[in-house]
Amino acid sequence: MRPTLAIQPEINYLVTGEWWDIMDGTNTEEFTYLHIPVLLRVRLMEEGKIIPVVFAGPAIGFLLKARDQNKDVKAFFDSTDFGADFGVGAEMAAGNMKVLFDLRYYLGLKNVWGGPSFSMYNRSFIFT
């Protein structure tokens, strides 16, 4: 049993957002990104019905849409984001195919807010 390495580029459509209570209801924001990570993936076993994996790598995101209470606010945010994906997963045999499960965390390293008053960094858990 020895670990095997692979490079795994991806293209993901990622919708994130936030909400918070305000005096007269709830405020919601939604952000849509084209999320492109390039991961170093390590299979911890060569064979088996369930093969555990770990992975990490850089990711870039391109902002496609930004909405606040159904208003377009894309102009207030930087059009690109940069950060790192890392996580764990499993490969499971399904006949002649494999089923992959991943739980990852995205750590945004770039301030995506375009204004001077505060900073905003993207952070998210992703299950695939």
N, CA, C and O atoms as a GROMACS GRO file, in nm:
protein
  512
    1MET      N    1   0.083  -0.119   0.000
    1MET     CA    2   0.000   0.000   0.000
    1MET      C    3   0.087   0.125   0.000
    1MET      O    4   0.157   0.152   0.097
    2ARG      N    5   0.082   0.198  -0.106
    2ARG     CA    6   0.154   0.324  -0.108
    2ARG      C    7   0.063   0.433  -0.164
    2ARG      O    8  -0.020   0.405  -0.250
    3PRO      N    9   0.077   0.554  -0.116
    3PRO     CA   10  -0.005   0.664  -0.166
    3PRO      C   11   0.026   0.693  -0.312
    3PRO      O   12   0.139   0.673  -0.357
    4THR      N   13  -0.072   0.740  -0.386
    4THR     CA   14  -0.051   0.783  -0.524
    4THR      C   15  -0.093   0.929  -0.537
    4THR      O   16  -0.188   0.974  -0.473
    5LEU      N   17  -0.019   1.000  -0.619
    5LEU     CA   18  -0.043   1.144  -0.638
    5LEU      C   19  -0.106   1.171  -0.774
    5LEU      O   20  -0.080   1.100  -0.871
    6ALA      N   21  -0.189   1.273  -0.779
    6ALA     CA   22  -0.247   1.318  -0.906
    6ALA      C   23  -0.273   1.468  -0.898
    6ALA      O   24  -0.295   1.523  -0.790
    7ILE      N   25  -0.270   1.531  -1.013
    7ILE     CA   26  -0.310   1.672  -1.022
    7ILE      C   27  -0.451   1.673  -1.080
    7ILE      O   28  -0.478   1.610  -1.183
    8GLN      N   29  -0.540   1.744  -1.013
    8GLN     CA   30  -0.681   1.744  -1.052
    8GLN      C   31  -0.730   1.886  -1.074
    8GLN      O   32  -0.765   1.955  -0.978
    9PRO      N   33  -0.732   1.932  -1.201
    9PRO     CA   34  -0.792   2.063  -1.229
    9PRO      C   35  -0.944   2.048  -1.235
    9PRO      O   36  -0.995   1.943  -1.275
   10GLU      N   37  -1.015   2.152  -1.195
   10GLU     CA   38  -1.161   2.149  -1.196
   10GLU      C   39  -1.215   2.283  -1.244
   10GLU      O   40  -1.146   2.385  -1.239
   11ILE      N   41  -1.339   2.281  -1.290
   11ILE     CA   42  -1.415   2.403  -1.316
   11ILE      C   43  -1.550   2.383  -1.248
   11ILE      O   44  -1.624   2.290  -1.281
   12ASN      N   45  -1.581   2.470  -1.152
   12ASN     CA   46  -1.704   2.457  -1.074
   12ASN      C   47  -1.787   2.584  -1.083
   12ASN      O   48  -1.733   2.695  -1.089
   13TYR      N   49  -1.918   2.568  -1.084
   13TYR     CA   50  -2.013   2.678  -1.074
   13TYR      C   51  -2.050   2.685  -0.927
   13TYR      O   52  -2.113   2.592  -0.875
   14LEU      N   53  -2.014   2.791  -0.859
   14LEU     CA   54  -2.028   2.800  -0.714
   14LEU      C   55  -2.117   2.918  -0.675
   14LEU      O   56  -2.092   3.032  -0.714
   15VAL      N   57  -2.221   2.889  -0.598
   15VAL     CA   58  -2.311   2.994  -0.548
   15VAL      C   59  -2.292   3.003  -0.398
   15VAL      O   60  -2.307   2.904  -0.326
   16THR      N   61  -2.258   3.120  -0.349
   16THR     CA   62  -2.238   3.143  -0.206
   16THR      C   63  -2.324   3.262  -0.165
   16THR      O   64  -2.383   3.329  -0.249
   17GLY      N   65  -2.329   3.286  -0.037
   17GLY     CA   66  -2.406   3.400   0.008
   17GLY      C   67  -2.402   3.415   0.158
   17GLY      O   68  -2.334   3.341   0.230
   18GLU      N   69  -2.478   3.511   0.202
   18GLU     CA   70  -2.487   3.538   0.345
   18GLU      C   71  -2.621   3.603   0.373
   18GLU      O   72  -2.685   3.658   0.283
   19TRP      N   73  -2.663   3.596   0.496
   19TRP     CA   74  -2.784   3.664   0.539
   19TRP      C   75  -2.768   3.705   0.683
   19TRP      O   76  -2.694   3.642   0.759
   20TRP      N   77  -2.836   3.810   0.720
   20TRP     CA   78  -2.834   3.856   0.857
   20TRP      C   79  -2.965   3.927   0.886
   20TRP      O   80  -3.028   3.984   0.796
   21ASP      N   81  -3.004   3.924   1.012
   21ASP     CA   82  -3.128   3.990   1.055
   21ASP      C   83  -3.106   4.139   1.068
   21ASP      O   84  -3.004   4.185   1.121
   22ILE      N   85  -3.203   4.213   1.019
   22ILE     CA   86  -3.204   4.358   1.038
   22ILE      C   87  -3.338   4.394   1.102
   22ILE      O   88  -3.424   4.308   1.118
   23MET      N   89  -3.357   4.516   1.139
   23MET     CA   90  -3.476   4.556   1.216
   23MET      C   91  -3.608   4.517   1.150
   23MET      O   92  -3.701   4.474   1.218
   24ASP      N   93  -3.616   4.531   1.019
   24ASP     CA   94  -3.743   4.503   0.953
   24ASP      C   95  -3.740   4.375   0.868
   24ASP      O   96  -3.813   4.366   0.769
   25GLY      N   97  -3.658   4.277   0.904
   25GLY     CA   98  -3.655   4.151   0.830
   25GLY      C   99  -3.516   4.093   0.820
   25GLY      O  100  -3.436   4.103   0.913
   26THR      N  101  -3.488   4.032   0.707
   26THR     CA  102  -3.359   3.968   0.682
   26THR      C  103  -3.298   4.024   0.555
   26THR      O  104  -3.367   4.039   0.454
   27ASN      N  105  -3.170   4.053   0.559
   27ASN     CA  106  -3.098   4.097   0.441
   27ASN      C  107  -3.023   3.977   0.383
   27ASN      O  108  -2.959   3.903   0.458
   28THR      N  109  -3.029   3.956   0.253
   28THR     CA  110  -2.959   3.844   0.190
   28THR      C  111  -2.871   3.896   0.076
   28THR      O  112  -2.907   3.989   0.004
   29GLU      N  113  -2.755   3.833   0.062
   29GLU     CA  114  -2.664   3.858  -0.049
   29GLU      C  115  -2.629   3.724  -0.112
   29GLU      O  116  -2.611   3.625  -0.041
   30GLU      N  117  -2.618   3.722  -0.244
   30GLU     CA  118  -2.583   3.600  -0.316
   30GLU      C  119  -2.474   3.631  -0.417
   30GLU      O  120  -2.483   3.729  -0.490
   31PHE      N  121  -2.372   3.546  -0.421
   31PHE     CA  122  -2.259   3.563  -0.512
   31PHE      C  123  -2.242   3.436  -0.594
   31PHE      O  124  -2.245   3.325  -0.540
   32THR      N  125  -2.224   3.451  -0.724
   32THR     CA  126  -2.205   3.338  -0.813
   32THR      C  127  -2.065   3.350  -0.875
   32THR      O  128  -2.030   3.453  -0.932
   33TYR      N  129  -1.987   3.242  -0.863
   33TYR     CA  130  -1.850   3.240  -0.913
   33TYR      C  131  -1.827   3.123  -1.008
   33TYR      O  132  -1.888   3.017  -0.993
   34LEU      N  133  -1.739   3.143  -1.104
   34LEU     CA  134  -1.677   3.034  -1.177
   34LEU      C  135  -1.550   3.004  -1.098
   34LEU      O  136  -1.455   3.082  -1.101
   35HIS      N  137  -1.547   2.891  -1.027
   35HIS     CA  138  -1.443   2.856  -0.930
   35HIS      C  139  -1.352   2.752  -0.996
   35HIS      O  140  -1.399   2.644  -1.034
   36ILE      N  141  -1.222   2.783  -1.008
   36ILE     CA  142  -1.128   2.695  -1.079
   36ILE      C  143  -1.012   2.659  -0.987
   36ILE      O  144  -0.914   2.733  -0.980
   37PRO      N  145  -1.022   2.545  -0.916
   37PRO     CA  146  -0.908   2.499  -0.836
   37PRO      C  147  -0.819   2.403  -0.917
   37PRO      O  148  -0.865   2.337  -1.010
   38VAL      N  149  -0.693   2.398  -0.880
   38VAL     CA  150  -0.599   2.297  -0.932
   38VAL      C  151  -0.544   2.227  -0.808
   38VAL      O  152  -0.466   2.284  -0.732
   39LEU      N  153  -0.587   2.101  -0.789
   39LEU     CA  154  -0.561   2.030  -0.664
   39LEU      C  155  -0.453   1.924  -0.679
   39LEU      O  156  -0.444   1.856  -0.782
   40LEU      N  157  -0.370   1.911  -0.576
   40LEU     CA  158  -0.283   1.796  -0.562
   40LEU      C  159  -0.361   1.695  -0.480
   40LEU      O  160  -0.392   1.721  -0.364
   41ARG      N  161  -0.393   1.581  -0.540
   41ARG     CA  162  -0.480   1.480  -0.479
   41ARG      C  163  -0.395   1.359  -0.444
   41ARG      O  164  -0.322   1.307  -0.528
   42VAL      N  165  -0.405   1.313  -0.319
   42VAL     CA  166  -0.328   1.198  -0.272
   42VAL      C  167  -0.425   1.086  -0.236
   42VAL      O  168  -0.507   1.101  -0.145
   43ARG      N  169  -0.416   0.974  -0.307
   43ARG     CA  170  -0.492   0.853  -0.271
   43ARG      C  171  -0.411   0.781  -0.164
   43ARG      O  172  -0.294   0.747  -0.186
   44LEU      N  173  -0.471   0.757  -0.048
   44LEU     CA  174  -0.398   0.700   0.065
   44LEU      C  175  -0.384   0.548   0.058
   44LEU      O  176  -0.309   0.490   0.136
   45MET      N  177  -0.455   0.484  -0.035
   45MET     CA  178  -0.443   0.339  -0.057
   45MET      C  179  -0.447   0.316  -0.208
   45MET      O  180  -0.503   0.397  -0.283
   46GLU      N  181  -0.387   0.205  -0.253
   46GLU     CA  182  -0.390   0.174  -0.396
   46GLU      C  183  -0.520   0.106  -0.437
   46GLU      O  184  -0.573   0.134  -0.544
   47GLU      N  185  -0.570   0.017  -0.352
   47GLU     CA  186  -0.688  -0.062  -0.386
   47GLU      C  187  -0.782  -0.069  -0.268
   47GLU      O  188  -0.745  -0.041  -0.154
   48GLY      N  189  -0.906  -0.107  -0.298
   48GLY     CA  190  -1.006  -0.124  -0.194
   48GLY      C  191  -1.141  -0.075  -0.240
   48GLY      O  192  -1.151  -0.004  -0.341
   49LYS      N  193  -1.245  -0.113  -0.167
   49LYS     CA  194  -1.380  -0.068  -0.203
   49LYS      C  195  -1.397   0.081  -0.175
   49LYS      O  196  -1.466   0.152  -0.248
   50ILE      N  197  -1.334   0.127  -0.068
   50ILE     CA  198  -1.336   0.269  -0.034
   50ILE      C  199  -1.191   0.315  -0.019
   50ILE      O  200  -1.118   0.263   0.065
   51ILE      N  201  -1.151   0.412  -0.100
   51ILE     CA  202  -1.014   0.462  -0.097
   51ILE      C  203  -1.017   0.607  -0.046
   51ILE      O  204  -1.073   0.695  -0.112
   52PRO      N  205  -0.958   0.632   0.071
   52PRO     CA  206  -0.956   0.770   0.123
   52PRO      C  207  -0.856   0.857   0.046
   52PRO      O  208  -0.752   0.810   0.001
   53VAL      N  209  -0.892   0.984   0.031
   53VAL     CA  210  -0.805   1.079  -0.038
   53VAL      C  211  -0.797   1.209   0.042
   53VAL      O  212  -0.889   1.242   0.117
   54VAL      N  213  -0.688   1.280   0.026
   54VAL     CA  214  -0.672   1.416   0.078
   54VAL      C  215  -0.625   1.502  -0.038
   54VAL      O  216  -0.562   1.452  -0.131
   55PHE      N  217  -0.656   1.631  -0.034
   55PHE     CA  218  -0.619   1.717  -0.145
   55PHE      C  219  -0.606   1.861  -0.098
   55PHE      O  220  -0.662   1.900   0.004
   56ALA      N  221  -0.532   1.938  -0.175
   56ALA     CA  222  -0.514   2.081  -0.149
   56ALA      C  223  -0.461   2.146  -0.275
   56ALA      O  224  -0.396   2.082  -0.358
   57GLY      N  225  -0.489   2.276  -0.288
   57GLY     CA  226  -0.434   2.348  -0.401
   57GLY      C  227  -0.492   2.486  -0.415
   57GLY      O  228  -0.590   2.521  -0.350
   58PRO      N  229  -0.430   2.566  -0.501
   58PRO     CA  230  -0.478   2.702  -0.523
   58PRO      C  231  -0.607   2.703  -0.606
   58PRO      O  232  -0.637   2.609  -0.679
   59ALA      N  233  -0.682   2.812  -0.592
   59ALA     CA  234  -0.806   2.828  -0.669
   59ALA      C  235  -0.824   2.974  -0.705
   59ALA      O  236  -0.789   3.064  -0.629
   60ILE      N  237  -0.880   2.996  -0.821
   60ILE     CA  238  -0.916   3.131  -0.863
   60ILE      C  239  -1.066   3.131  -0.891
   60ILE      O  240  -1.121   3.033  -0.942
   61GLY      N  241  -1.131   3.241  -0.858
   61GLY     CA  242  -1.274   3.253  -0.884
   61GLY      C  243  -1.303   3.379  -0.964
   61GLY      O  244  -1.245   3.485  -0.939
   62PHE      N  245  -1.395   3.367  -1.059
   62PHE     CA  246  -1.438   3.480  -1.139
   62PHE      C  247  -1.582   3.511  -1.104
   62PHE      O  248  -1.670   3.426  -1.122
   63LEU      N  249  -1.607   3.630  -1.054
   63LEU     CA  250  -1.741   3.670  -1.012
   63LEU      C  251  -1.832   3.685  -1.133
   63LEU      O  252  -1.807   3.768  -1.221
   64LEU      N  253  -1.938   3.605  -1.137
   64LEU     CA  254  -2.035   3.612  -1.246
   64LEU      C  255  -2.154   3.700  -1.211
   64LEU      O  256  -2.208   3.770  -1.297
   65LYS      N  257  -2.194   3.696  -1.083
   65LYS     CA  258  -2.312   3.771  -1.041
   65LYS      C  259  -2.302   3.801  -0.892
   65LYS      O  260  -2.253   3.718  -0.815
   66ALA      N  261  -2.347   3.920  -0.851
   66ALA     CA  262  -2.356   3.958  -0.710
   66ALA      C  263  -2.490   4.028  -0.691
   66ALA      O  264  -2.519   4.127  -0.758
   67ARG      N  265  -2.571   3.976  -0.598
   67ARG     CA  266  -2.705   4.030  -0.574
   67ARG      C  267  -2.722   4.060  -0.425
   67ARG      O  268  -2.680   3.982  -0.340
   68ASP      N  269  -2.784   4.173  -0.395
   68ASP     CA  270  -2.822   4.210  -0.259
   68ASP      C  271  -2.970   4.245  -0.264
   68ASP      O  272  -3.009   4.343  -0.328
   69GLN      N  273  -3.052   4.165  -0.196
   69GLN     CA  274  -3.196   4.186  -0.198
   69GLN      C  275  -3.247   4.201  -0.342
   69GLN      O  276  -3.327   4.289  -0.372
   70ASN      N  277  -3.198   4.114  -0.431
   70ASN     CA  278  -3.237   4.111  -0.573
   70ASN      C  279  -3.191   4.233  -0.653
   70ASN      O  280  -3.243   4.258  -0.762
   71LYS      N  281  -3.096   4.310  -0.601
   71LYS     CA  282  -3.036   4.422  -0.675
   71LYS      C  283  -2.895   4.381  -0.717
   71LYS      O  284  -2.823   4.318  -0.641
   72ASP      N  285  -2.858   4.418  -0.838
   72ASP     CA  286  -2.724   4.390  -0.888
   72ASP      C  287  -2.622   4.478  -0.816
   72ASP      O  288  -2.631   4.601  -0.823
   73VAL      N  289  -2.526   4.416  -0.746
   73VAL     CA  290  -2.423   4.491  -0.675
   73VAL      C  291  -2.282   4.448  -0.719
   73VAL      O  292  -2.184   4.472  -0.649
   74LYS      N  293  -2.274   4.385  -0.835
   74LYS     CA  294  -2.146   4.333  -0.884
   74LYS      C  295  -2.039   4.442  -0.895
   74LYS      O  296  -1.920   4.414  -0.875
   75ALA      N  297  -2.078   4.564  -0.927
   75ALA     CA  298  -1.982   4.674  -0.944
   75ALA      C  299  -1.907   4.707  -0.814
   75ALA      O  300  -1.801   4.768  -0.820
   76PHE      N  301  -1.961   4.668  -0.699
   76PHE     CA  302  -1.897   4.698  -0.571
   76PHE      C  303  -1.793   4.594  -0.529
   76PHE      O  304  -1.725   4.612  -0.428
   77PHE      N  305  -1.780   4.484  -0.605
   77PHE     CA  306  -1.691   4.375  -0.568
   77PHE      C  307  -1.586   4.353  -0.675
   77PHE      O  308  -1.609   4.380  -0.793
   78ASP      N  309  -1.470   4.303  -0.632
   78ASP     CA  310  -1.364   4.270  -0.725
   78ASP      C  311  -1.410   4.153  -0.813
   78ASP      O  312  -1.479   4.064  -0.765
   79SER      N  313  -1.373   4.154  -0.938
   79SER     CA  314  -1.420   4.052  -1.032
   79SER      C  315  -1.347   3.919  -1.019
   79SER      O  316  -1.393   3.818  -1.074
   80THR      N  317  -1.234   3.915  -0.946
   80THR     CA  318  -1.163   3.788  -0.925
   80THR      C  319  -1.136   3.766  -0.777
   80THR      O  320  -1.122   3.860  -0.699
   81ASP      N  321  -1.129   3.640  -0.742
   81ASP     CA  322  -1.098   3.598  -0.605
   81ASP      C  323  -0.985   3.496  -0.616
   81ASP      O  324  -0.976   3.423  -0.715
   82PHE      N  325  -0.900   3.490  -0.516
   82PHE     CA  326  -0.791   3.393  -0.514
   82PHE      C  327  -0.784   3.333  -0.374
   82PHE      O  328  -0.799   3.403  -0.274
   83GLY      N  329  -0.761   3.202  -0.368
   83GLY     CA  330  -0.751   3.136  -0.238
   83GLY      C  331  -0.702   2.994  -0.253
   83GLY      O  332  -0.631   2.961  -0.348
   84ALA      N  333  -0.740   2.910  -0.156
   84ALA     CA  334  -0.696   2.770  -0.155
   84ALA      C  335  -0.812   2.680  -0.115
   84ALA      O  336  -0.890   2.712  -0.025
   85ASP      N  337  -0.820   2.565  -0.183
   85ASP     CA  338  -0.914   2.458  -0.147
   85ASP      C  339  -0.833   2.351  -0.077
   85ASP      O  340  -0.721   2.321  -0.119
   86PHE      N  341  -0.888   2.292   0.028
   86PHE     CA  342  -0.826   2.174   0.087
   86PHE      C  343  -0.933   2.090   0.154
   86PHE      O  344  -1.034   2.142   0.201
   87GLY      N  345  -0.910   1.959   0.158
   87GLY     CA  346  -1.012   1.874   0.218
   87GLY      C  347  -0.980   1.726   0.212
   87GLY      O  348  -0.866   1.686   0.187
   88VAL      N  349  -1.082   1.647   0.234
   88VAL     CA  350  -1.073   1.501   0.235
   88VAL      C  351  -1.186   1.445   0.149
   88VAL      O  352  -1.284   1.514   0.120
   89GLY      N  353  -1.170   1.321   0.110
   89GLY     CA  354  -1.273   1.258   0.029
   89GLY      C  355  -1.256   1.108   0.026
   89GLY      O  356  -1.173   1.051   0.096
   90ALA      N  357  -1.337   1.045  -0.058
   90ALA     CA  358  -1.332   0.901  -0.074
   90ALA      C  359  -1.369   0.865  -0.217
   90ALA      O  360  -1.454   0.930  -0.279
   91GLU      N  361  -1.303   0.762  -0.269
   91GLU     CA  362  -1.339   0.703  -0.398
   91GLU      C  363  -1.403   0.568  -0.367
   91GLU      O  364  -1.346   0.487  -0.294
   92MET      N  365  -1.522   0.544  -0.424
   92MET     CA  366  -1.591   0.418  -0.399
   92MET      C  367  -1.620   0.350  -0.532
   92MET      O  368  -1.668   0.414  -0.627
   93ALA      N  369  -1.592   0.221  -0.539
   93ALA     CA  370  -1.619   0.145  -0.661
   93ALA      C  371  -1.769   0.129  -0.680
   93ALA      O  372  -1.843   0.101  -0.586
   94ALA      N  373  -1.813   0.148  -0.806
   94ALA     CA  374  -1.954   0.129  -0.843
   94ALA      C  375  -1.956   0.060  -0.980
   94ALA      O  376  -1.978   0.124  -1.082
   95GLY      N  377  -1.932  -0.070  -0.978
   95GLY     CA  378  -1.922  -0.144  -1.104
   95GLY      C  379  -1.794  -0.106  -1.176
   95GLY      O  380  -1.685  -0.115  -1.119
   96ASN      N  381  -1.807  -0.064  -1.302
   96ASN     CA  382  -1.691  -0.021  -1.381
   96ASN      C  383  -1.657   0.125  -1.361
   96ASN      O  384  -1.566   0.178  -1.425
   97MET      N  385  -1.729   0.191  -1.271
   97MET     CA  386  -1.709   0.335  -1.248
   97MET      C  387  -1.668   0.359  -1.104
   97MET      O  388  -1.667   0.267  -1.022
   98LYS      N  389  -1.634   0.484  -1.074
   98LYS     CA  390  -1.604   0.527  -0.938
   98LYS      C  391  -1.698   0.639  -0.900
   98LYS      O  392  -1.734   0.722  -0.983
   99VAL      N  393  -1.738   0.642  -0.774
   99VAL     CA  394  -1.814   0.752  -0.719
   99VAL      C  395  -1.720   0.827  -0.626
   99VAL      O  396  -1.654   0.767  -0.540
  100LEU      N  397  -1.714   0.959  -0.643
  100LEU     CA  398  -1.624   1.041  -0.562
  100LEU      C  399  -1.705   1.129  -0.467
  100LEU      O  400  -1.804   1.190  -0.507
  101PHE      N  401  -1.662   1.135  -0.342
  101PHE     CA  402  -1.720   1.224  -0.243
  101PHE      C  403  -1.608   1.312  -0.189
  101PHE      O  404  -1.501   1.262  -0.154
  102ASP      N  405  -1.633   1.441  -0.181
  102ASP     CA  406  -1.533   1.535  -0.128
  102ASP      C  407  -1.600   1.628  -0.029
  102ASP      O  408  -1.712   1.673  -0.050
  103LEU      N  409  -1.529   1.657   0.078
  103LEU     CA  410  -1.566   1.764   0.171
  103LEU      C  411  -1.446   1.857   0.175
  103LEU      O  412  -1.337   1.817   0.216
  104ARG      N  413  -1.468   1.981   0.133
  104ARG     CA  414  -1.355   2.072   0.125
  104ARG      C  415  -1.388   2.206   0.189
  104ARG      O  416  -1.504   2.239   0.214
  105TYR      N  417  -1.283   2.280   0.215
  105TYR     CA  418  -1.295   2.414   0.269
  105TYR      C  419  -1.224   2.508   0.173
  105TYR      O  420  -1.111   2.481   0.132
  106TYR      N  421  -1.289   2.617   0.137
  106TYR     CA  422  -1.226   2.719   0.055
  106TYR      C  423  -1.189   2.836   0.144
  106TYR      O  424  -1.274   2.891   0.215
  107LEU      N  425  -1.063   2.874   0.140
  107LEU     CA  426  -1.011   2.984   0.218
  107LEU      C  427  -0.972   3.097   0.122
  107LEU      O  428  -0.867   3.090   0.058
  108GLY      N  429  -1.056   3.199   0.112
  108GLY     CA  430  -1.026   3.312   0.025
  108GLY      C  431  -0.914   3.397   0.085
  108GLY      O  432  -0.916   3.429   0.204
  109LEU      N  433  -0.817   3.432   0.004
  109LEU     CA  434  -0.701   3.507   0.050
  109LEU      C  435  -0.699   3.651  -0.001
  109LEU      O  436  -0.609   3.727   0.032
  110LYS      N  437  -0.799   3.688  -0.080
  110LYS     CA  438  -0.804   3.821  -0.140
  110LYS      C  439  -0.927   3.896  -0.090
  110LYS      O  440  -1.036   3.840  -0.082
  111ASN      N  441  -0.909   4.023  -0.057
  111ASN     CA  442  -1.020   4.108  -0.020
  111ASN      C  443  -1.103   4.134  -0.145
  111ASN      O  444  -1.055   4.197  -0.239
  112VAL      N  445  -1.227   4.085  -0.148
  112VAL     CA  446  -1.311   4.099  -0.267
  112VAL      C  447  -1.401   4.221  -0.262
  112VAL      O  448  -1.468   4.252  -0.361
  113TRP      N  449  -1.406   4.291  -0.149
  113TRP     CA  450  -1.488   4.412  -0.137
  113TRP      C  451  -1.413   4.527  -0.203
  113TRP      O  452  -1.294   4.546  -0.178
  114GLY      N  453  -1.481   4.602  -0.287
  114GLY     CA  454  -1.417   4.710  -0.360
  114GLY      C  455  -1.410   4.842  -0.285
  114GLY      O  456  -1.343   4.934  -0.330
  115GLY      N  457  -1.478   4.852  -0.171
  115GLY     CA  458  -1.481   4.979  -0.098
  115GLY      C  459  -1.374   4.988   0.009
  115GLY      O  460  -1.314   4.887   0.045
  116PRO      N  461  -1.348   5.109   0.060
  116PRO     CA  462  -1.242   5.130   0.158
  116PRO      C  463  -1.284   5.105   0.303
  116PRO      O  464  -1.198   5.098   0.391
  117SER      N  465  -1.414   5.091   0.331
  117SER     CA  466  -1.459   5.092   0.470
  117SER      C  467  -1.436   4.962   0.546
  117SER      O  468  -1.423   4.966   0.669
  118PHE      N  469  -1.429   4.848   0.480
  118PHE     CA  470  -1.404   4.722   0.549
  118PHE      C  471  -1.353   4.619   0.450
  118PHE      O  472  -1.345   4.646   0.330
  119SER      N  473  -1.319   4.502   0.499
  119SER     CA  474  -1.268   4.393   0.416
  119SER      C  475  -1.368   4.278   0.412
  119SER      O  476  -1.444   4.258   0.507
  120MET      N  477  -1.368   4.204   0.302
  120MET     CA  478  -1.454   4.087   0.289
  120MET      C  479  -1.375   3.977   0.218
  120MET      O  480  -1.327   3.996   0.106
  121TYR      N  481  -1.362   3.862   0.285
  121TYR     CA  482  -1.292   3.747   0.230
  121TYR      C  483  -1.390   3.631   0.220
  121TYR      O  484  -1.468   3.607   0.313
  122ASN      N  485  -1.386   3.560   0.108
  122ASN     CA  486  -1.475   3.444   0.093
  122ASN      C  487  -1.423   3.325   0.170
  122ASN      O  488  -1.303   3.296   0.169
  123ARG      N  489  -1.514   3.255   0.238
  123ARG     CA  490  -1.484   3.132   0.310
  123ARG      C  491  -1.605   3.041   0.288
  123ARG      O  492  -1.719   3.087   0.294
  124SER      N  493  -1.581   2.912   0.262
  124SER     CA  494  -1.697   2.825   0.246
  124SER      C  495  -1.658   2.678   0.262
  124SER      O  496  -1.546   2.637   0.229
  125PHE      N  497  -1.753   2.601   0.312
  125PHE     CA  498  -1.745   2.456   0.309
  125PHE      C  499  -1.819   2.409   0.185
  125PHE      O  500  -1.926   2.460   0.152
  126ILE      N  501  -1.761   2.311   0.116
  126ILE     CA  502  -1.819   2.260  -0.009
  126ILE      C  503  -1.825   2.109  -0.001
  126ILE      O  504  -1.726   2.044   0.030
  127PHE      N  505  -1.941   2.053  -0.030
  127PHE     CA  506  -1.958   1.907  -0.036
  127PHE      C  507  -1.992   1.869  -0.178
  127PHE      O  508  -2.088   1.920  -0.235
  128THR      N  509  -1.913   1.779  -0.234
  128THR     CA  510  -1.942   1.730  -0.370
  128THR      C  511  -1.945   1.580  -0.372
  128THR      O  512  -1.967   1.520  -0.477
   0.00000   0.00000   0.00000
